[in-house]
Amino acid sequence: MADPNDRDRTPRTLGPAVAGTWYPSRTGELARQVDGLLGAVAVSSDDRPGSSPSALIAPHAGFAYSGSVAGKGFSLVRDRSYKRVILLGPSHYASFQGACLPAAGAYRTPLGTLPIDTETIARIGQRPGMRIDDGPFEPEHCLEAELPFLQRSLAPGWLVIPVLTGSSNGSQSRRQTVEALAPIVDKQTLVVVSSDFTHYGPRFGYVPFRDLVPERIRRLDMGAVEQILHLDRQGFNDYVAETGATICGRAAIDVLLGLLEPGAISELVAYDTSGRMTGDWDHSVSYASLAFRH
């Protein structure tokens, strides 16, 4: 006889929370859109750098806005093989200190179901500053927005470790997150940070200037990008503090900079803004893709 409690012990599946709004909900339509954003013609392995990227920073807005920038970044890992993907991003809906990991066993999008590395999560979830709770993941878009790109670009066989950083994380919380994740980052691991850059306009409570807006937004973004490309963790944090730059994934970016090996090769792959796309500079969000190799 089946145990009636087995159903309660079955791992839950997260998502999709934003299919049909941020990206298409129909499998074929989504696959075609993502493939187009990754590039209609696959880049020959002879034309790509020999080493696979070890980390990416990618945007997470609706695909109509940030999809092109995200696709250019994820195209660098097309057909690459990894054992696991650590997917880091900011919690937009739940407030907590430290970092949160899911109890769920899988993440679902219209393109299929991805297994979560529950064994590793059970281990690192016991580390200081880490917690296991599905709640913050249920409405969250920032991690889900990266999954279709990963599903259409990576070779099969990888597990995902979703990680949300708290909105008010201090240096101690970020240090604890780095210490928890560092032992599982190896040559078969891809770290993906989900973050948009400057959120400009009254809607975001950030209007540091009102003239030469397109040029000054770009200058503001490139100041942060420069610190990231130099792998200057302190410089990045100082820049954000001095400018008030509204980079939603700043804590996750700081964690990434703590995980990267010294001497990692970095590049800005793509950059754009919603202001340029819509012509409306009263409110604008910036998108950037960056890649890192050892």
C-alpha positions as semicolon CSV with decimal commas, in nm:
position;residue;x (nm);y (nm);z (nm)
1;M;0,000;0,000;0,000
2;A;0,132;0,346;-0,090
3;D;0,232;0,567;0,201
4;P;-0,011;0,865;0,201
5;N;0,270;1,083;0,332
6;D;0,489;1,019;0,025
7;R;0,320;1,304;-0,157
8;D;0,428;1,544;0,117
9;R;0,789;1,427;0,081
10;T;0,798;1,474;-0,296
11;P;1,024;1,769;-0,382
12;R;0,835;2,067;-0,518
13;T;0,893;2,225;-0,857
14;L;0,947;2,601;-0,891
15;G;0,805;2,811;-1,173
16;P;0,722;2,924;-1,420
17;A;0,617;3,249;-1,255
18;V;0,655;3,492;-1,547
19;A;0,591;3,279;-1,857
20;G;0,343;3,461;-2,079
21;T;0,446;3,802;-1,946
22;W;0,823;3,836;-1,945
23;Y;0,867;3,576;-2,219
24;P;0,640;3,351;-2,431
25;S;0,452;3,072;-2,256
26;R;0,434;2,846;-2,565
27;T;0,724;2,607;-2,598
28;G;0,783;2,647;-2,971
29;E;0,749;3,024;-2,967
30;L;0,989;3,056;-2,673
31;A;1,244;2,821;-2,829
32;R;1,239;3,018;-3,155
33;Q;1,275;3,351;-2,977
34;V;1,565;3,237;-2,759
35;D;1,743;3,070;-3,051
36;G;1,711;3,394;-3,245
37;L;1,851;3,593;-2,953
38;L;2,141;3,351;-2,918
39;G;2,220;3,399;-3,287
40;A;2,070;3,234;-3,590
41;V;2,409;3,097;-3,697
42;A;2,603;2,907;-3,433
43;V;2,961;3,025;-3,390
44;S;3,213;2,762;-3,497
45;S;3,418;2,620;-3,211
46;D;3,726;2,720;-3,412
47;D;3,623;3,085;-3,387
48;R;3,565;3,088;-3,012
49;P;3,820;3,125;-2,731
50;G;3,953;2,787;-2,621
51;S;3,844;2,807;-2,258
52;S;3,479;2,798;-2,163
53;P;3,351;3,098;-1,969
54;S;3,351;3,033;-1,596
55;A;3,101;3,310;-1,522
56;L;2,852;3,544;-1,687
57;I;2,659;3,852;-1,579
58;A;2,330;3,878;-1,769
59;P;2,020;4,103;-1,751
60;H;1,674;3,984;-1,649
61;A;1,407;4,216;-1,789
62;G;1,136;4,108;-2,031
63;F;1,295;3,948;-2,335
64;A;1,164;4,227;-2,561
65;Y;1,395;4,463;-2,372
66;S;1,696;4,275;-2,241
67;G;1,682;3,959;-2,451
68;S;1,925;4,075;-2,716
69;V;2,191;4,169;-2,460
70;A;2,136;3,847;-2,266
71;G;2,151;3,637;-2,582
72;K;2,490;3,775;-2,680
73;G;2,630;3,672;-2,344
74;F;2,478;3,325;-2,340
75;S;2,592;3,263;-2,698
76;L;2,944;3,231;-2,555
77;V;2,844;2,911;-2,374
78;R;2,644;2,758;-2,657
79;D;2,701;2,381;-2,671
80;R;2,945;2,402;-2,379
81;S;2,931;2,133;-2,110
82;Y;2,909;2,204;-1,737
83;K;2,834;1,989;-1,435
84;R;2,641;2,259;-1,252
85;V;2,522;2,617;-1,289
86;I;2,516;2,842;-0,985
87;L;2,249;3,099;-1,064
88;L;2,277;3,410;-0,844
89;G;2,039;3,703;-0,831
90;P;1,872;3,958;-0,604
91;S;1,547;3,893;-0,423
92;H;1,293;4,148;-0,551
93;Y;0,997;4,036;-0,340
94;A;1,123;3,895;-0,009
95;S;1,343;4,071;0,244
96;F;1,605;3,869;0,432
97;Q;1,969;3,872;0,534
98;G;2,227;3,646;0,375
99;A;2,140;3,413;0,090
100;C;1,847;3,182;0,023
101;L;1,845;2,840;-0,145
102;P;1,535;2,646;-0,254
103;A;1,401;2,328;-0,098
104;A;1,238;2,240;-0,432
105;G;1,380;1,963;-0,646
106;A;1,334;2,120;-0,990
107;Y;1,276;2,443;-1,181
108;R;1,027;2,447;-1,468
109;T;0,995;2,669;-1,775
110;P;0,792;2,610;-2,094
111;L;1,108;2,449;-2,235
112;G;1,108;2,173;-1,975
113;T;1,206;2,089;-1,620
114;L;1,556;2,142;-1,484
115;P;1,684;1,933;-1,192
116;I;1,809;2,128;-0,891
117;D;2,125;2,005;-0,718
118;T;1,944;1,925;-0,394
119;E;2,235;1,722;-0,252
120;T;2,474;2,016;-0,271
121;I;2,209;2,259;-0,147
122;A;2,143;2,041;0,159
123;R;2,513;2,063;0,238
124;I;2,583;2,432;0,181
125;G;2,247;2,535;0,322
126;Q;2,385;2,457;0,668
127;R;2,661;2,714;0,633
128;P;2,641;3,046;0,822
129;G;2,432;3,307;0,642
130;M;2,255;3,051;0,421
131;R;1,892;2,945;0,451
132;I;1,667;2,701;0,264
133;D;1,320;2,834;0,180
134;D;1,111;2,813;-0,136
135;G;0,907;3,122;-0,048
136;P;1,135;3,392;-0,196
137;F;1,170;3,195;-0,522
138;E;0,801;3,149;-0,598
139;P;0,728;3,498;-0,743
140;E;1,088;3,579;-0,841
141;H;1,166;3,663;-1,205
142;C;1,539;3,734;-1,199
143;L;1,656;3,371;-1,197
144;E;1,375;3,233;-1,411
145;A;1,456;3,486;-1,687
146;E;1,798;3,323;-1,737
147;L;1,676;2,962;-1,750
148;P;1,545;2,953;-2,111
149;F;1,881;3,084;-2,233
150;L;2,064;2,817;-2,035
151;Q;1,825;2,548;-2,158
152;R;1,878;2,640;-2,524
153;S;2,253;2,702;-2,504
154;L;2,420;2,450;-2,272
155;A;2,485;2,087;-2,354
156;P;2,250;1,863;-2,149
157;G;2,344;1,703;-1,818
158;W;2,383;1,995;-1,577
159;L;2,219;2,069;-1,243
160;V;2,119;2,417;-1,126
161;I;2,180;2,575;-0,786
162;P;1,953;2,882;-0,755
163;V;2,070;3,141;-0,501
164;L;1,891;3,463;-0,404
165;T;2,075;3,736;-0,216
166;G;1,899;3,949;0,042
167;S;1,812;4,309;-0,044
168;S;1,996;4,457;0,255
169;N;2,304;4,236;0,259
170;G;2,608;4,383;0,430
171;S;2,969;4,283;0,381
172;Q;2,947;4,003;0,637
173;S;2,649;3,842;0,462
174;R;2,822;3,859;0,125
175;R;3,142;3,715;0,272
176;Q;2,945;3,423;0,416
177;T;2,784;3,359;0,078
178;V;3,126;3,353;-0,091
179;E;3,258;3,113;0,174
180;A;2,958;2,881;0,127
181;L;2,980;2,873;-0,253
182;A;3,357;2,876;-0,308
183;P;3,413;2,504;-0,232
184;I;3,170;2,398;-0,508
185;V;3,305;2,630;-0,779
186;D;3,533;2,428;-1,004
187;K;3,623;2,404;-1,373
188;Q;3,292;2,229;-1,445
189;T;3,084;2,501;-1,283
190;L;2,931;2,803;-1,455
191;V;2,835;3,095;-1,231
192;V;2,562;3,318;-1,375
193;V;2,475;3,645;-1,204
194;S;2,137;3,793;-1,295
195;S;2,142;4,172;-1,270
196;D;2,023;4,480;-1,450
197;F;2,229;4,797;-1,420
198;T;2,111;5,157;-1,372
199;H;1,740;5,205;-1,302
200;Y;1,689;5,573;-1,386
201;G;1,379;5,786;-1,326
202;P;1,119;5,881;-1,063
203;R;0,964;5,535;-1,080
204;F;1,286;5,400;-0,933
205;G;1,351;5,694;-0,700
206;Y;1,677;5,772;-0,878
207;V;1,717;6,099;-1,069
208;P;2,078;6,208;-1,010
209;F;2,074;6,426;-1,326
210;R;1,820;6,568;-1,570
211;D;2,033;6,682;-1,863
212;L;2,233;6,478;-2,115
213;V;2,051;6,174;-1,976
214;P;2,156;5,908;-2,234
215;E;2,523;6,002;-2,214
216;R;2,526;6,028;-1,837
217;I;2,347;5,698;-1,785
218;R;2,604;5,526;-2,005
219;R;2,890;5,697;-1,819
220;L;2,739;5,585;-1,488
221;D;2,704;5,226;-1,608
222;M;3,050;5,211;-1,758
223;G;3,201;5,330;-1,432
224;A;3,058;5,023;-1,261
225;V;3,146;4,795;-1,553
226;E;3,508;4,915;-1,541
227;Q;3,542;4,812;-1,177
228;I;3,389;4,472;-1,252
229;L;3,616;4,412;-1,552
230;H;3,918;4,493;-1,334
231;L;3,786;4,237;-1,080
232;D;3,808;4,519;-0,825
233;R;3,563;4,413;-0,559
234;Q;3,634;4,703;-0,324
235;G;3,635;4,948;-0,613
236;F;3,295;4,823;-0,728
237;N;3,142;4,853;-0,383
238;D;3,294;5,199;-0,333
239;Y;3,161;5,312;-0,672
240;V;2,808;5,195;-0,594
241;A;2,821;5,365;-0,255
242;E;2,953;5,693;-0,398
243;T;2,715;5,717;-0,693
244;G;2,410;5,544;-0,548
245;A;2,404;5,342;-0,872
246;T;2,079;5,145;-0,879
247;I;2,225;4,809;-0,982
248;C;1,971;4,560;-0,851
249;G;2,215;4,267;-0,842
250;R;2,499;4,454;-0,677
251;A;2,524;4,205;-0,387
252;A;2,528;3,910;-0,630
253;I;2,797;4,083;-0,841
254;D;3,002;4,138;-0,526
255;V;2,973;3,766;-0,445
256;L;3,087;3,679;-0,798
257;L;3,392;3,904;-0,765
258;G;3,472;3,718;-0,444
259;L;3,448;3,383;-0,624
260;L;3,655;3,464;-0,935
261;E;4,017;3,360;-0,942
262;P;4,275;3,641;-0,960
263;G;4,377;3,703;-1,318
264;A;4,047;3,593;-1,470
265;I;3,997;3,733;-1,820
266;S;3,693;3,959;-1,841
267;E;3,502;4,126;-2,122
268;L;3,196;4,341;-2,179
269;V;2,997;4,146;-2,437
270;A;2,694;4,371;-2,492
271;Y;2,523;4,680;-2,350
272;D;2,194;4,861;-2,413
273;T;1,920;5,059;-2,238
274;S;1,543;5,057;-2,249
275;G;1,560;5,434;-2,298
276;R;1,736;5,390;-2,631
277;M;1,483;5,126;-2,740
278;T;1,172;5,323;-2,649
279;G;1,301;5,678;-2,685
280;D;1,161;5,748;-2,337
281;W;1,442;5,873;-2,116
282;D;1,212;5,971;-1,828
283;H;1,258;5,611;-1,714
284;S;1,533;5,381;-1,832
285;V;1,687;5,050;-1,727
286;S;2,035;4,948;-1,840
287;Y;2,136;4,599;-1,950
288;A;2,486;4,453;-1,975
289;S;2,634;4,111;-2,043
290;L;2,983;4,039;-1,915
291;A;3,188;3,720;-1,943
292;F;3,478;3,582;-1,740
293;R;3,732;3,310;-1,824
294;H;4,019;3,160;-1,629
